[in-house]
Amino acid sequence: MEIQQTLTKYISEALSHELPKETQNNTRFHLLDTLIAILTGRLLPPGRKGFEFSKNQGGPKEATLLGNDIKVSAINAGFGNGMAAHANETDDTHTNGRFHPGCAIVPGTLAIAEKQDLNCTDILKAIALGYDVGVRITTSLGYKTPKTTTFATHSLGTIFGCTASAGALLKLSHQQCNYLLSYTIQQASGLACWNRDPDHIEKAFVFSGMTTRNAIYSALLAKENFTSVTDPLLGERGFHEGFAHNPRPELIVSELGKKFEIDHSSLKKWSVGSPVQSMMDAIEHLLKNNEFSHKDIKELTVEIPADRYHIVNDREIPSISAQHLIAVHLIKKTMGYEEAHDVSLFNDPDVVALRKKIKSISSDELAIARPERQSKITIILNDGKKLFYHASSVRGTPDNPMDADDITEKAKRLFAVFKSSKTDDLIDCVLNKDFTIKDLVQLSNLDIK
């Protein structure tokens, strides 16, 4: 009970705690990064479906479906924006937590912030809190690798993180935060079979749409004093007993308020799946440092960590297919939104021809290498010349972090699809201004149909 009470008390008091300046800046980076993901994700099937579904569900006009001015209930706004946030694989990640925090925590925070008409300070504090809670919950379960559990850490981390953010913004009391935790536990779900989804729609639902919706629902129930059992987290037949493999409950509150997990999260430089990030770094390096054309390539070998090989090897979803993305990057010599998500490129003759020259290797060595998600690419040219690069530290990870210039460059690169100067104002507002939720909603209105 002591661990649960420490956690719920921390959530109830989170808005009264000051964030270190570095953490504030990092939170702004992750907020902007998720807005990029939501707005560009609105153009893809998961985002379009989430938008139409939420618009049709409607409800009290509490929060906006970002990208235009349509207001629905906070629950439906969280769901629709959450579906968009994981549509195009540009959302952030937390390697140790084994989930994508921003795609649920940020949409949930913004939905409740708009419902409550809140300001910059509260929004940033709530987002950072969500990362702290979500990461601590998943790491406490003791899953050795993503392949050792049938449960989806990608949904468990996000629902707990998002529910903490929503609960803090609703200013729940300590007792209400215990209710909050119990209803979140009852709604915790998601199985790792998401990685067989060929269309990225169920995947977006598991990662963020479902979890944002359920988290907001839990927070609203707690606000209305729906009572609960007293020890759902670590008690008999509770959360840890049902979900943990090698439980380490002490991690749930370890360094809470001292170590801020958003400072240890990763931003993606590229709009592609996490395991492919290092491969894109490698191709960028090889293109910048060598004179060659894709037509000069005789064969290419990519070594992929064994524990992530099944996620990206020769997949049918363009944005997470290692072979496809390597081929497109080499041919186009860039990897922006359109290169990553233009489905027609999947059957482009040049891309198909180059893809056939790419051999993949499942590497046990890279699976245990640290930092995680490394890759190695070897290219043999027609003249026999050998090119090699080992991407050992992925750009955007805590070991090789992106700065304000990097996140601005990424935003401009992906926002270019909208051809609107309004996106420059949104970038500046998030990174530099004492914004309100109304500012974010207004600047995000790009009249996306």
VEXTIDO-314644 format. One line per 5 residues: number of its first residue (from 1); their letters; for each residue x, y, z of C-alpha. Coordinates in Angstrom, 2 decimals, decimal comma, always signed. Example, Ala and Ser with C-alpha at 12.3 -4.5 7.8 and 13.67 -1.06 7.14 Angstrom:
2
1) AS) +12,30 -4,50 +7,80; +13,67 -1,06 +7,14 .
END
This chain:
449
1) MEIQQ) +0,00 +0,00 +0,00; +2,87 +2,39 +0,74; +4,08 +2,34 -2,87; +0,61 +2,97 -4,23; +0,00 +5,81 -1,78 .
6) TLTKY) +3,34 +7,43 -2,64; +2,47 +7,29 -6,33; -1,09 +8,61 -6,03; -0,03 +11,38 -3,65; +2,63 +12,44 -6,15 .
11) ISEAL) +0,07 +12,58 -8,96; -2,31 +14,66 -6,84; +0,44 +17,19 -6,04; +2,26 +17,21 -9,40; +1,05 +20,63 -10,57 .
16) SHELP) +2,54 +22,22 -7,46; +6,04 +20,89 -8,24; +8,44 +22,92 -10,37; +10,17 +21,28 -13,33; +13,90 +21,85 -13,88 .
21) KETQN) +14,60 +24,19 -16,80; +16,13 +21,40 -18,91; +13,06 +19,25 -18,33; +10,77 +22,12 -19,31; +12,67 +22,53 -22,58 .
26) NTRFH) +12,62 +18,80 -23,29; +8,88 +18,73 -22,61; +8,39 +21,50 -25,17; +10,36 +19,40 -27,68; +8,13 +16,38 -27,07 .
31) LLDTL) +4,96 +18,47 -27,20; +5,97 +19,91 -30,59; +7,06 +16,49 -31,80; +3,66 +15,01 -30,95; +1,81 +17,88 -32,60 .
36) IAILT) +3,83 +17,12 -35,73; +2,74 +13,49 -35,42; -0,94 +14,35 -34,88; -1,24 +16,85 -37,71; +0,67 +14,83 -40,31 .
41) GRLLP) -0,97 +11,65 -39,02; -4,37 +13,15 -39,86; -3,48 +12,56 -43,53; -3,05 +8,80 -43,12; -5,65 +6,00 -42,68 .
46) PGRKG) -5,43 +5,67 -38,86; -5,73 +9,43 -38,44; -8,54 +9,77 -40,97; -10,52 +6,93 -39,44; -9,98 +8,24 -35,91 .
51) FEFSK) -11,10 +11,71 -36,96; -14,26 +10,55 -38,72; -15,21 +8,20 -35,91; -14,69 +10,84 -33,22; -16,51 +13,51 -35,22 .
56) NQGGP) -19,50 +11,21 -35,65; -19,50 +10,26 -31,96; -19,55 +13,94 -31,05; -20,61 +14,66 -27,48; -20,32 +17,87 -25,45 .
61) KEATL) -18,00 +20,39 -27,16; -15,10 +20,10 -24,74; -12,01 +19,62 -26,91; -10,88 +19,97 -30,52; -9,99 +17,38 -33,13 .
66) LGNDI) -6,68 +19,01 -33,97; -6,18 +20,10 -37,55; -9,45 +22,00 -37,74; -12,06 +23,53 -35,41; -14,43 +20,60 -34,79 .
71) KVSAI) -15,12 +20,13 -31,09; -16,27 +16,90 -29,46; -16,13 +15,40 -25,98; -12,72 +15,20 -24,30; -12,90 +11,40 -24,52 .
76) NAGFG) -13,55 +11,47 -28,27; -10,97 +14,18 -28,90; -8,38 +12,14 -27,03; -9,26 +9,08 -29,10; -9,21 +10,85 -32,47 .
81) NGMAA) -6,01 +12,80 -31,82; -4,43 +9,71 -30,31; -5,13 +7,64 -33,43; -3,49 +10,34 -35,54; -0,50 +10,63 -33,22 .
86) HANET) +0,73 +7,14 -34,03; -0,33 +7,08 -37,68; +2,93 +8,04 -39,34; +5,61 +6,56 -37,05; +7,21 +9,90 -36,19 .
91) DDTHT) +6,15 +9,92 -32,52; +8,64 +9,64 -29,68; +9,75 +6,54 -27,76; +11,21 +5,48 -24,43; +13,58 +2,55 -24,84 .
96) NGRFH) +13,61 +1,27 -21,25; +9,88 +1,80 -20,88; +9,29 +0,00 -24,19; +6,48 +2,24 -25,40; +5,72 +5,46 -27,27 .
101) PGCAI) +4,77 +7,96 -24,55; +3,83 +11,08 -26,48; +1,21 +9,59 -28,80; -1,20 +9,08 -25,89; +0,05 +11,34 -23,08 .
106) VPGTL) +0,05 +14,51 -25,19; -3,40 +14,04 -26,82; -4,88 +13,19 -23,43; -3,24 +16,18 -21,79; -4,41 +18,57 -24,51 .
111) AIAEK) -7,99 +17,25 -24,40; -8,30 +17,77 -20,65; -6,38 +21,06 -20,78; -8,87 +22,40 -23,32; -11,82 +21,13 -21,30 .
116) QDLNC) -10,42 +22,95 -18,26; -8,99 +25,95 -20,21; -5,47 +25,57 -18,81; -2,13 +27,26 -19,45; +1,40 +26,47 -20,53 .
121) TDILK) +2,82 +25,69 -17,09; +0,15 +23,15 -16,17; +0,30 +21,52 -19,60; +4,08 +21,03 -19,47; +3,95 +19,69 -15,90 .
126) AIALG) +1,19 +17,23 -16,77; +3,01 +15,91 -19,82; +6,24 +15,37 -17,87; +4,27 +13,61 -15,12; +2,76 +11,23 -17,65 .
131) YDVGV) +6,18 +10,12 -18,85; +7,34 +9,61 -15,24; +4,40 +7,39 -14,32; +4,14 +5,42 -17,58; +7,82 +4,49 -17,66 .
136) RITTS) +7,92 +3,47 -14,01; +4,88 +1,23 -14,39; +6,23 -0,69 -17,40; +9,76 -1,10 -16,05; +8,35 -2,42 -12,76 .
141) LGYKT) +6,81 -5,38 -14,62; +10,20 -6,94 -15,35; +9,78 -7,88 -19,00; +13,18 -9,01 -20,32; +12,56 -8,20 -24,01 .
146) PKTTT) +9,54 -7,29 -26,19; +9,35 -10,95 -27,23; +8,95 -12,33 -23,70; +5,43 -11,08 -23,05; +2,04 -11,42 -24,68 .
151) FATHS) +1,01 -8,11 -23,14; +1,68 -4,87 -25,03; +3,92 -2,58 -23,00; +3,06 -0,02 -25,70; -0,48 +0,18 -24,33 .
156) LGTIF) +0,30 -0,30 -20,64; +2,81 +2,53 -20,47; +0,57 +4,93 -22,33; -2,64 +4,34 -20,37; -0,91 +4,82 -17,02 .
161) GCTAS) +1,03 +7,83 -18,24; -1,99 +9,47 -19,83; -4,25 +8,82 -16,85; -1,73 +10,47 -14,51; -1,60 +13,56 -16,75 .
166) AGALL) -5,39 +13,76 -16,97; -5,84 +13,23 -13,24; -3,37 +15,98 -12,37; -5,06 +18,46 -14,73; -8,46 +17,65 -13,25 .
171) KLSHQ) -6,90 +18,45 -9,85; -7,94 +15,14 -8,32; -7,43 +14,75 -4,59; -5,14 +12,07 -3,18; -8,12 +9,82 -2,55 .
176) QCNYL) -9,49 +10,42 -6,03; -6,09 +9,46 -7,48; -6,48 +6,07 -5,80; -9,81 +5,72 -7,59; -8,08 +6,86 -10,76 .
181) LSYTI) -5,45 +4,16 -10,48; -7,98 +1,40 -9,87; -10,17 +2,27 -12,87; -7,06 +2,55 -15,03; -5,96 -0,92 -13,95 .
186) QQASG) -9,37 -2,33 -14,80; -9,09 -0,86 -18,30; -5,44 -1,83 -18,88; -5,31 -4,05 -21,95; -3,52 -4,70 -25,22 .
191) LACWN) -1,74 -7,75 -26,64; +1,51 -7,88 -28,56; -0,22 -9,38 -31,59; -0,45 -5,75 -32,76; +2,84 -6,36 -34,59 .
196) RDPDH) +0,98 -8,50 -37,14; -1,28 -5,59 -38,13; -0,75 -5,01 -41,90; -2,55 -1,65 -42,03; -1,22 +0,22 -38,96 .
201) IEKAF) -4,80 +0,93 -37,83; -5,11 -1,55 -34,98; -1,53 -0,67 -34,02; -2,48 +2,99 -33,64; -5,51 +1,95 -31,62 .
206) VFSGM) -3,41 -0,17 -29,23; -0,59 +2,37 -28,86; -2,65 +5,49 -28,40; -6,29 +5,64 -29,50; -7,58 +3,08 -27,01 .
211) TTRNA) -5,25 +4,11 -24,22; -5,97 +7,84 -24,46; -9,70 +7,17 -24,50; -9,54 +4,80 -21,52; -7,23 +7,06 -19,53 .
216) IYSAL) -9,50 +10,09 -19,88; -12,49 +7,92 -19,00; -10,75 +6,77 -15,80; -9,90 +10,33 -14,84; -13,46 +11,54 -15,34 .
221) LAKEN) -14,83 +8,64 -13,29; -12,44 +9,48 -10,46; -13,44 +13,14 -10,63; -17,03 +12,06 -10,05; -15,94 +9,97 -7,03 .
226) FTSVT) -16,55 +6,52 -8,45; -15,14 +4,55 -5,53; -12,79 +1,59 -5,85; -10,83 -1,13 -4,08; -7,96 +0,13 -1,96 .
231) DPLLG) -5,00 -1,89 -3,25; -5,42 -2,59 -7,00; -1,77 -2,06 -7,90; +0,10 -4,56 -5,72; -2,69 -6,29 -3,78 .
236) ERGFH) -4,03 -9,81 -4,21; -5,14 -10,49 -7,81; -4,15 -6,92 -8,64; -2,21 -5,38 -11,51; +1,26 -6,74 -10,76 .
241) EGFAH) -0,04 -10,21 -10,03; -1,84 -10,26 -13,37; +0,74 -8,57 -15,62; +4,25 -8,73 -14,15; +6,90 -11,31 -15,08 .
246) NPRPE) +9,68 -10,41 -12,68; +7,99 -7,75 -10,55; +10,06 -4,91 -9,16; +7,43 -2,75 -7,46; +10,05 -0,48 -5,91 .
251) LIVSE) +10,71 +0,98 -9,38; +7,22 +2,50 -9,44; +8,32 +5,28 -7,09; +12,11 +5,16 -7,51; +13,53 +8,71 -7,84 .
256) LGKKF) +10,04 +10,09 -8,42; +10,38 +13,87 -8,54; +14,15 +13,63 -8,99; +14,61 +11,75 -12,25; +12,34 +12,98 -15,04 .
261) EIDHS) +11,80 +10,32 -17,68; +11,03 +12,79 -20,45; +14,72 +13,71 -20,24; +15,54 +10,09 -21,08; +13,05 +9,68 -23,93 .
266) SLKKW) +13,92 +9,59 -27,62; +12,77 +11,83 -30,43; +12,75 +10,38 -33,92; +14,67 +12,23 -36,58; +12,92 +10,20 -39,25 .
271) SVGSP) +9,20 +9,51 -39,82; +9,70 +5,75 -39,69; +9,53 +2,91 -37,14; +11,94 +3,08 -34,20; +14,12 +0,09 -35,20 .
276) VQSMM) +14,66 +1,69 -38,63; +15,95 +5,01 -37,26; +19,58 +3,89 -37,09; +19,35 +2,51 -40,64; +18,23 +5,92 -41,90 .
281) DAIEH) +21,13 +7,51 -39,99; +23,48 +5,04 -41,68; +22,15 +5,72 -45,18; +22,36 +9,47 -44,60; +26,00 +9,09 -43,51 .
286) LLKNN) +26,92 +6,91 -46,49; +25,27 +9,29 -48,96; +27,01 +12,33 -47,48; +30,46 +10,76 -47,40; +30,55 +8,80 -50,66 .
291) EFSHK) +29,84 +9,49 -54,32; +27,56 +6,78 -55,65; +24,12 +6,21 -57,16; +21,59 +3,57 -56,25; +22,25 +2,14 -59,72 .
296) DIKEL) +25,86 +1,49 -58,67; +24,79 -0,93 -55,92; +25,43 -4,61 -56,49; +24,25 -5,78 -53,07; +23,43 -4,38 -49,65 .
301) TVEIP) +23,39 -6,13 -46,28; +21,64 -4,73 -43,24; +22,21 -6,20 -39,78; +19,22 -5,76 -37,48; +18,96 -6,50 -33,73 .
306) ADRYH) +17,44 -9,97 -33,36; +14,82 -8,82 -30,84; +13,42 -6,26 -33,32; +14,03 -8,16 -36,55; +10,43 -9,40 -36,78 .
311) IVNDR) +9,06 -5,88 -36,41; +10,74 -4,36 -39,48; +12,06 -7,13 -41,70; +10,43 -7,00 -45,14; +7,13 -5,71 -43,73 .
316) EIPSI) +4,19 -4,77 -45,93; +3,69 -1,44 -44,13; +6,03 +1,02 -45,93; +6,87 +3,13 -42,86; +8,22 +0,16 -40,89 .
321) SAQHL) +9,73 -1,95 -43,70; +13,52 -1,82 -43,38; +14,21 -2,94 -46,95; +11,70 -0,55 -48,49; +12,84 +2,49 -46,53 .
326) IAVHL) +16,52 +1,82 -47,21; +15,77 +1,54 -50,92; +13,66 +4,72 -51,01; +16,25 +6,72 -49,04; +19,02 +5,65 -51,41 .
331) IKKTM) +16,99 +6,50 -54,51; +15,43 +9,77 -53,29; +18,49 +10,78 -51,22; +16,16 +12,05 -48,51; +13,53 +10,67 -46,14 .
336) GYEEA) +10,69 +13,09 -45,50; +6,98 +12,62 -44,94; +6,16 +11,82 -48,55; +9,08 +9,42 -49,00; +8,07 +7,48 -45,90 .
341) HDVSL) +4,34 +7,33 -46,60; +3,86 +7,36 -50,37; +2,34 +3,90 -50,80; +2,87 +4,02 -54,57; +6,62 +3,83 -54,00 .
346) FNDPD) +6,19 +0,34 -52,62; +5,60 -0,91 -56,18; +7,89 +1,57 -57,95; +10,12 -0,44 -60,35; +13,36 +1,19 -59,16 .
351) VVALR) +12,46 +0,66 -55,51; +11,44 -2,96 -56,08; +14,64 -3,66 -58,04; +16,85 -2,22 -55,30; +14,88 -3,94 -52,55 .
356) KKIKS) +15,68 -7,29 -54,16; +19,40 -6,55 -53,69; +19,00 -6,03 -49,94; +19,81 -8,91 -47,61; +18,85 -8,72 -43,93 .
361) ISSDE) +20,60 -10,47 -41,04; +19,11 -11,04 -37,59; +21,93 -10,13 -35,19; +22,12 -11,44 -31,63; +25,17 -9,23 -31,13 .
366) LAIAR) +23,19 -6,07 -31,88; +20,29 -7,26 -29,72; +22,49 -7,00 -26,62; +24,54 -4,00 -27,78; +24,10 -0,77 -25,86 .
371) PERQS) +22,78 +1,77 -26,60; +19,89 -0,17 -28,14; +18,56 -0,18 -31,72; +21,91 -0,13 -33,48; +22,34 -1,37 -37,04 .
376) KITII) +25,08 -2,06 -39,55; +24,89 -1,51 -43,29; +27,35 -2,86 -45,85; +27,09 -1,89 -49,51; +29,05 -3,57 -52,32 .
381) LNDGK) +29,18 -1,47 -55,48; +29,37 -2,82 -59,02; +33,06 -1,90 -59,20; +33,77 -3,99 -56,09; +34,13 -1,03 -53,70 .
386) KLFYH) +32,81 -1,72 -50,19; +30,97 +0,88 -48,11; +30,20 +0,25 -44,43; +28,67 +2,14 -41,55; +27,79 +1,04 -38,04 .
391) ASSVR) +25,06 +3,32 -36,64; +25,87 +2,83 -32,99; +24,11 +5,84 -31,49; +20,76 +6,80 -32,95; +20,16 +10,52 -33,49 .
396) GTPDN) +17,45 +11,72 -31,12; +18,18 +9,22 -28,34; +19,50 +10,30 -24,93; +23,00 +9,24 -26,06; +22,78 +11,46 -29,16 .
401) PMDAD) +20,01 +13,96 -28,45; +18,29 +16,36 -30,82; +18,38 +20,06 -29,89; +15,99 +22,91 -30,66; +17,46 +23,36 -34,13 .
406) DITEK) +17,03 +19,66 -34,88; +13,40 +19,51 -33,78; +12,69 +22,72 -35,70; +14,26 +21,24 -38,85; +12,22 +18,07 -38,44 .
411) AKRLF) +9,03 +20,08 -37,94; +9,63 +22,18 -41,04; +10,51 +19,08 -43,10; +7,31 +17,23 -42,15; +5,03 +20,29 -42,00 .
416) AVFKS) +6,07 +21,15 -45,59; +3,26 +18,85 -46,74; +0,73 +21,50 -45,60; +2,31 +24,44 -47,45; +1,17 +26,85 -44,72 .
421) SKTDD) +3,16 +29,54 -42,91; +0,93 +28,93 -39,89; +3,09 +25,95 -38,97; +6,08 +28,26 -38,42; +4,02 +30,15 -35,84 .
426) LIDCV) +3,08 +26,88 -34,16; +6,75 +25,84 -33,93; +7,72 +29,19 -32,40; +4,77 +29,17 -30,00; +5,51 +25,71 -28,59 .
431) LNKDF) +9,27 +26,19 -28,29; +9,45 +29,79 -27,12; +6,16 +31,22 -25,88; +4,12 +31,17 -22,65; +1,23 +29,68 -24,60 .
436) TIKDL) -2,33 +28,84 -23,65; -4,27 +25,80 -24,80; -6,29 +28,13 -27,04; -3,07 +29,20 -28,78; -2,14 +25,60 -29,54 .
441) VQLSN) -5,60 +24,72 -30,82; -5,83 +27,81 -33,02; -2,36 +27,41 -34,55; -3,02 +23,71 -35,17; -6,10 +24,56 -37,26 .
446) LDIK) -4,76 +23,82 -40,75; -8,22 +23,06 -42,13; -7,34 +19,41 -42,69; -10,25 +17,67 -44,38 .
END
